[in-house]
Amino acid sequence: MTLLGVLERKGFVVHITEDRTYIFSAAIKANDARKTAISTMLLNFFGGSVPALMSSLVDGEIATPNDLEEMRRIIRAASSREPKA
């Protein structure tokens, strides 16, 4: 099965047929696809641990000092918000 066939079976893309050509398009919003991909990666590579993911970014020298400062800002902002019910 082709990659697009797998993605279609999983519900990420759909296709229409024009003559003998399949035309594929996204079946879900980019943000929803991003959330699914991140959740899957987090579970498969980091056992669902956000701290393990963050540690990997820092220890692997993937995150730049600017990235780290942006992450600090995001964490501070999230910490000051009301918890979701």
PyMOL commands that set and color helices and strands:
alter all, ss='L'
color gray80, all
select helices_A, chain A and resi 3-9+30-46+50-59+65-80
alter helices_A, ss='H'
color red, helices_A
select strands_A, chain A and resi 13-18+21-26
alter strands_A, ss='S'
color yellow, strands_A
deselect
rebuild
show_as cartoon
